[in-house]
């Protein structure tokens, strides 16, 4: 679980970035993605792995959220470059 907390810290930095540039709706969307992944995986993993399943689900949720942040960042950068050209 300790490794997954590092993901949470990185995700918080990205959340702050998007809030800072005024894209608050994106932070909400990314949080919904994270919660959906976490709940679904917890439901699937707890019967087999018990508490370890919850830890894995939390890490997977933060990982999904981080991937969504990165993909959106690259998309927004590409849009900025197109509009500047």
BASEKOL-444507 format. One record per atom (N, C-alpha, C): residue in three letters; x, y, z; atom name. Coordinates in steps of 0.02 Angstrom, whole numbers, plus 32768, in hexadecimal, padded with zeros to 4 digits. Atoms other than C-alpha are relative to their C-alpha. Layout:
REM residues N
(pt ALA, (X, Y, Z), CA)
...
END
This chain:
REM residues 85
(pt UNK, (802A, 7FC4, 8000), N)
(pt UNK, (8000, 8000, 8000), CA)
(pt UNK, (802B, 803E, 8000), C)
(pt UNK, (7FD3, 7FC6, 7FFE), N)
(pt UNK, (8094, 8074, 8020), CA)
(pt UNK, (8012, 8019, 7FBB), C)
(pt UNK, (7FF0, 7FEC, 8045), N)
(pt UNK, (80C3, 8073, 7F68), CA)
(pt UNK, (7FC6, 8025, 7FE1), C)
(pt UNK, (803B, 7FE1, 801D), N)
(pt UNK, (8012, 809F, 7F39), CA)
(pt UNK, (7FF5, 8047, 801B), C)
(pt UNK, (8006, 7FBC, 7FE6), N)
(pt UNK, (8018, 8138, 7FAB), CA)
(pt UNK, (802A, 8031, 7FD9), C)
(pt UNK, (7FD9, 7FD5, 802C), N)
(pt UNK, (80A0, 817C, 7F3B), CA)
(pt UNK, (7FD7, 8014, 7FC2), C)
(pt UNK, (802D, 7FEF, 8039), N)
(pt UNK, (8023, 8172, 7EAB), CA)
(pt UNK, (7FCE, 8035, 8015), C)
(pt UNK, (8030, 7FCF, 7FE9), N)
(pt UNK, (7FA7, 81D2, 7F14), CA)
(pt UNK, (801F, 8046, 8004), C)
(pt UNK, (7FDE, 7FC0, 7FFE), N)
(pt UNK, (8027, 825C, 7F2F), CA)
(pt UNK, (8009, 801F, 7FBC), C)
(pt UNK, (7FF7, 7FE7, 8044), N)
(pt UNK, (804C, 826A, 7E76), CA)
(pt UNK, (7FBD, 8017, 7FE4), C)
(pt UNK, (8043, 7FEE, 8017), N)
(pt UNK, (7F92, 826D, 7E50), CA)
(pt UNK, (7FEA, 8043, 801E), C)
(pt UNK, (8011, 7FC0, 7FE0), N)
(pt UNK, (7F7B, 82FC, 7ECD), CA)
(pt UNK, (8023, 803B, 7FDE), C)
(pt UNK, (7FDC, 7FCB, 8024), N)
(pt UNK, (7FFF, 8361, 7E71), CA)
(pt UNK, (7FDB, 8010, 7FBF), C)
(pt UNK, (8025, 7FF5, 803E), N)
(pt UNK, (7FA1, 8348, 7DCD), CA)
(pt UNK, (7FBC, 8021, 800C), C)
(pt UNK, (8041, 7FE0, 7FEF), N)
(pt UNK, (7EFB, 8374, 7E20), CA)
(pt UNK, (800B, 804B, 800C), C)
(pt UNK, (7FF1, 7FB9, 7FF4), N)
(pt UNK, (7F49, 8417, 7E5C), CA)
(pt UNK, (800F, 8025, 7FC0), C)
(pt UNK, (7FF1, 7FE1, 8040), N)
(pt UNK, (7F8A, 843B, 7DAE), CA)
(pt UNK, (7FC0, 8011, 7FDA), C)
(pt UNK, (803E, 7FF4, 8025), N)
(pt UNK, (7EDF, 8427, 7D5E), CA)
(pt UNK, (7FD3, 8033, 8022), C)
(pt UNK, (8026, 7FCC, 7FDD), N)
(pt UNK, (7E8B, 848E, 7DE5), CA)
(pt UNK, (801F, 8044, 7FF4), C)
(pt UNK, (7FDE, 7FC1, 800B), N)
(pt UNK, (7F0E, 8514, 7DCD), CA)
(pt UNK, (7FF5, 801F, 7FBC), C)
(pt UNK, (800D, 7FE5, 8043), N)
(pt UNK, (7EED, 8524, 7D13), CA)
(pt UNK, (7FB5, 8008, 7FF3), C)
(pt UNK, (8048, 7FF3, 8006), N)
(pt UNK, (7E32, 852D, 7D34), CA)
(pt UNK, (7FD8, 7FC7, 7FE4), C)
(pt UNK, (8024, 803A, 801B), N)
(pt UNK, (7E01, 847E, 7CFB), CA)
(pt UNK, (7FE6, 7FD4, 8039), C)
(pt UNK, (801A, 8022, 7FC5), N)
(pt UNK, (7DA2, 844D, 7D98), CA)
(pt UNK, (7FD4, 7FC4, 7FED), C)
(pt UNK, (802B, 8038, 8015), N)
(pt UNK, (7D28, 83DF, 7D39), CA)
(pt UNK, (8029, 7FC2, 7FF0), C)
(pt UNK, (7FD5, 803A, 800D), N)
(pt UNK, (7DB8, 8371, 7D01), CA)
(pt UNK, (8014, 7FDD, 8040), C)
(pt UNK, (7FED, 8020, 7FC0), N)
(pt UNK, (7DEE, 8355, 7DB5), CA)
(pt UNK, (7FC6, 7FD7, 801B), C)
(pt UNK, (803B, 8026, 7FEB), N)
(pt UNK, (7D3D, 831E, 7DDC), CA)
(pt UNK, (7FF9, 7FC0, 7FD8), C)
(pt UNK, (8005, 803B, 802B), N)
(pt UNK, (7D3A, 82A8, 7D47), CA)
(pt UNK, (8035, 7FCC, 8012), C)
(pt UNK, (7FCB, 802F, 7FEF), N)
(pt UNK, (7DE1, 825C, 7D76), CA)
(pt UNK, (7FF2, 7FDF, 8044), C)
(pt UNK, (8012, 801D, 7FBF), N)
(pt UNK, (7DA5, 8243, 7E29), CA)
(pt UNK, (7FCA, 7FCB, 7FF9), C)
(pt UNK, (8036, 8030, 800C), N)
(pt UNK, (7D09, 81EA, 7DEA), CA)
(pt UNK, (801E, 7FC0, 7FE1), C)
(pt UNK, (7FDE, 803A, 801E), N)
(pt UNK, (7D78, 8178, 7D7F), CA)
(pt UNK, (8022, 7FD7, 8036), C)
(pt UNK, (7FDC, 8022, 7FCB), N)
(pt UNK, (7DE3, 814F, 7E16), CA)
(pt UNK, (7FD1, 7FDA, 802E), C)
(pt UNK, (802F, 8020, 7FD2), N)
(pt UNK, (7D4E, 8129, 7E85), CA)
(pt UNK, (7FDF, 7FC4, 7FDE), C)
(pt UNK, (8020, 8037, 8024), N)
(pt UNK, (7CFB, 80BC, 7E00), CA)
(pt UNK, (802F, 7FC3, 7FFB), C)
(pt UNK, (7FD0, 8036, 8004), N)
(pt UNK, (7D99, 8055, 7DE6), CA)
(pt UNK, (800A, 7FE0, 8045), C)
(pt UNK, (7FF4, 8019, 7FBD), N)
(pt UNK, (7DB6, 8046, 7EA1), CA)
(pt UNK, (7FC6, 7FD5, 8019), C)
(pt UNK, (803A, 8025, 7FE8), N)
(pt UNK, (7D05, 800E, 7EC9), CA)
(pt UNK, (7FF7, 7FBF, 7FDA), C)
(pt UNK, (8009, 803D, 8028), N)
(pt UNK, (7CFA, 7F92, 7E39), CA)
(pt UNK, (8034, 7FCC, 8012), C)
(pt UNK, (7FCC, 8031, 7FEF), N)
(pt UNK, (7DA1, 7F41, 7E61), CA)
(pt UNK, (7FFA, 7FE7, 8048), C)
(pt UNK, (800B, 8017, 7FBB), N)
(pt UNK, (7D7C, 7F3D, 7F1B), CA)
(pt UNK, (7FCB, 7FCA, 8001), C)
(pt UNK, (8037, 8031, 8003), N)
(pt UNK, (7CDA, 7EE2, 7EF6), CA)
(pt UNK, (8019, 7FBD, 7FE4), C)
(pt UNK, (7FE8, 803E, 801E), N)
(pt UNK, (7D36, 7E64, 7E89), CA)
(pt UNK, (8038, 7FDD, 8027), C)
(pt UNK, (7FC5, 801D, 7FE1), N)
(pt UNK, (7DD4, 7E4C, 7EF0), CA)
(pt UNK, (7FF8, 7FEC, 8049), C)
(pt UNK, (8006, 800E, 7FB9), N)
(pt UNK, (7D9A, 7E4B, 7FA5), CA)
(pt UNK, (7FEC, 7FB8, 8010), C)
(pt UNK, (8011, 8045, 7FF0), N)
(pt UNK, (7D48, 7D9F, 7FA0), CA)
(pt UNK, (803C, 7FD0, 7FFD), C)
(pt UNK, (7FC7, 802C, 8009), N)
(pt UNK, (7DED, 7D52, 7F69), CA)
(pt UNK, (803D, 8014, 8029), C)
(pt UNK, (7FC2, 7FE7, 7FE0), N)
(pt UNK, (7E74, 7DC1, 7FB5), CA)
(pt UNK, (7FF5, 8026, 8041), C)
(pt UNK, (8012, 7FDD, 7FC3), N)
(pt UNK, (7E1A, 7E13, 8047), CA)
(pt UNK, (801E, 8046, 8001), C)
(pt UNK, (7FE6, 7FBB, 7FF9), N)
(pt UNK, (7E75, 7EB0, 8084), CA)
(pt UNK, (8034, 8011, 7FCB), C)
(pt UNK, (7FD0, 7FF4, 8035), N)
(pt UNK, (7F00, 7E9D, 8004), CA)
(pt UNK, (7FDC, 8015, 7FC0), C)
(pt UNK, (8028, 7FEC, 803A), N)
(pt UNK, (7E79, 7EAC, 7F7E), CA)
(pt UNK, (7FED, 8049, 8002), C)
(pt UNK, (8010, 7FB9, 7FF9), N)
(pt UNK, (7E47, 7F56, 7FC3), CA)
(pt UNK, (803D, 802A, 7FF0), C)
(pt UNK, (7FC2, 7FDB, 800E), N)
(pt UNK, (7EFC, 7F90, 7FBC), CA)
(pt UNK, (800F, 8001, 7FB6), C)
(pt UNK, (7FF4, 8003, 8048), N)
(pt UNK, (7F0F, 7F55, 7F09), CA)
(pt UNK, (7FCE, 802C, 7FDB), C)
(pt UNK, (8033, 7FD8, 8020), N)
(pt UNK, (7E6B, 7FA8, 7ED9), CA)
(pt UNK, (800F, 804B, 8008), C)
(pt UNK, (7FEE, 7FB9, 7FF6), N)
(pt UNK, (7EA3, 804E, 7F26), CA)
(pt UNK, (8039, 8015, 7FD2), C)
(pt UNK, (7FC8, 7FF1, 802C), N)
(pt UNK, (7F47, 8048, 7EC8), CA)
(pt UNK, (7FEC, 8002, 7FB7), C)
(pt UNK, (8017, 8001, 8045), N)
(pt UNK, (7EF1, 801C, 7E26), CA)
(pt UNK, (7FD6, 803E, 7FF0), C)
(pt UNK, (8028, 7FC3, 8009), N)
(pt UNK, (7E77, 80AC, 7E3D), CA)
(pt UNK, (802C, 803D, 7FF7), C)
(pt UNK, (7FD3, 7FC7, 8006), N)
(pt UNK, (7F04, 8128, 7E58), CA)
(pt UNK, (8028, 7FFC, 7FBF), C)
(pt UNK, (7FDD, 8009, 8040), N)
(pt UNK, (7F62, 80DD, 7DC4), CA)
(pt UNK, (7FD5, 8015, 7FC5), C)
(pt UNK, (802E, 7FED, 8035), N)
(pt UNK, (7EC9, 80F2, 7D55), CA)
(pt UNK, (7FF7, 804C, 7FFD), C)
(pt UNK, (8007, 7FB7, 7FFD), N)
(pt UNK, (7EB6, 81A5, 7D90), CA)
(pt UNK, (803E, 8022, 7FE5), C)
(pt UNK, (7FC1, 7FE4, 8019), N)
(pt UNK, (7F6D, 81C9, 7D6C), CA)
(pt UNK, (8004, 7FFA, 7FB4), C)
(pt UNK, (7FFF, 8008, 8049), N)
(pt UNK, (7F5E, 8182, 7CBD), CA)
(pt UNK, (7FCF, 8030, 7FDE), C)
(pt UNK, (8030, 7FD1, 801C), N)
(pt UNK, (7EC3, 81EC, 7C9C), CA)
(pt UNK, (801D, 8047, 8001), C)
(pt UNK, (7FE1, 7FBE, 7FFC), N)
(pt UNK, (7F21, 8287, 7CD7), CA)
(pt UNK, (8034, 8008, 7FC9), C)
(pt UNK, (7FCA, 7FFC, 8031), N)
(pt UNK, (7FB6, 8262, 7C67), CA)
(pt UNK, (7FE4, 8004, 7FB9), C)
(pt UNK, (801D, 7FFE, 8043), N)
(pt UNK, (7F4C, 823F, 7BCD), CA)
(pt UNK, (7FDF, 8043, 7FF2), C)
(pt UNK, (8020, 7FBF, 8008), N)
(pt UNK, (7EE9, 82DE, 7BE7), CA)
(pt UNK, (8035, 8037, 7FF8), C)
(pt UNK, (7FCB, 7FCE, 8004), N)
(pt UNK, (7F89, 8342, 7C01), CA)
(pt UNK, (801D, 8001, 7FB9), C)
(pt UNK, (7FE4, 8003, 8044), N)
(pt UNK, (7FD2, 8305, 7B5B), CA)
(pt UNK, (7FCE, 8019, 7FCD), C)
(pt UNK, (8033, 7FE7, 802E), N)
(pt UNK, (7F2D, 8327, 7B03), CA)
(pt UNK, (7FFC, 804C, 8002), C)
(pt UNK, (8004, 7FB7, 7FFA), N)
(pt UNK, (7F24, 83D9, 7B47), CA)
(pt UNK, (803E, 8022, 7FE4), C)
(pt UNK, (7FC3, 7FE4, 801C), N)
(pt UNK, (7FDA, 83F8, 7B18), CA)
(pt UNK, (7FFD, 8000, 7FB4), C)
(pt UNK, (8006, 8004, 8049), N)
(pt UNK, (7FB8, 83BF, 7A66), CA)
(pt UNK, (7FCF, 8035, 7FE6), C)
(pt UNK, (8030, 7FCE, 8014), N)
(pt UNK, (7F1F, 8430, 7A5C), CA)
(pt UNK, (801F, 8046, 8003), C)
(pt UNK, (7FDE, 7FC0, 7FFA), N)
(pt UNK, (7F88, 84C3, 7A99), CA)
(pt UNK, (8030, 800C, 7FC8), C)
(pt UNK, (7FD1, 7FFA, 8037), N)
(pt UNK, (800D, 84A2, 7A17), CA)
(pt UNK, (7FDE, 800D, 7FBE), C)
(pt UNK, (8025, 7FF5, 803D), N)
(pt UNK, (7F8D, 849A, 798C), CA)
(pt UNK, (7FE4, 8047, 7FFC), C)
(pt UNK, (801D, 7FBD, 8001), N)
(pt UNK, (7F3C, 853D, 79C0), CA)
(pt UNK, (8036, 8036, 7FFB), C)
(pt UNK, (7FC9, 7FD0, 8003), N)
(pt UNK, (7FE6, 8594, 79CF), CA)
(pt UNK, (801D, 8004, 7FB9), C)
(pt UNK, (7FE2, 8003, 8043), N)
(pt UNK, (8019, 8560, 791E), CA)
(pt UNK, (7FD7, 8023, 7FCC), C)
END
